[in-house]
Amino acid sequence: MLEEDPGSAPENRFRFSSSGTEVWTLSAFRTAVLFYDTTILRWRVWSIFTDTPQFLTVPRLLNVQGQFLTSGDITPPLISGFNHNYTPGGPTAIYSVLRQGLAGAATITGLGAIGIGIRIIIRNLSATFSLTLTHEDAGSLPFERFNLPGAAPLVIPPFGSREVIYDIAVERWFVV
């Protein structure tokens, strides 16, 4: 990745440093998470995953659908129906992307405390079923509930995704 490459339109360029002259190379199994900085109209680095255990092989980085997973992703078993206090991977799981498969239409009423203080992208991997997040649903513990725009359910369509963040001050998940 070349910083401020004149081969790209200015609004599509990377900015890694104040000098604007760095070149970043991502070797095998490395992942860079980028975000768009609307202040300077450039792509910037959010984080880089650099751990490469010696036993890591390509097949170990693929989920059951054969899709490539990066560090911080989790693909739990298929769900359907209502899922209260949803904690995929258990209470010690750490991830930034929840790649959710569906066995039928599914609803998540609240996320477990596994993501406190971080953002989580919820991806619906189903080609058929929608995934719904509910607003302030009593089925989940108060500190695991979603506070959604318009106090209405949020539907994530097939192959869609939404990003949520946990606000520690009000103890709720919010859509970013």
Disulfide bonds with the S-S distance in Angstrom:
none
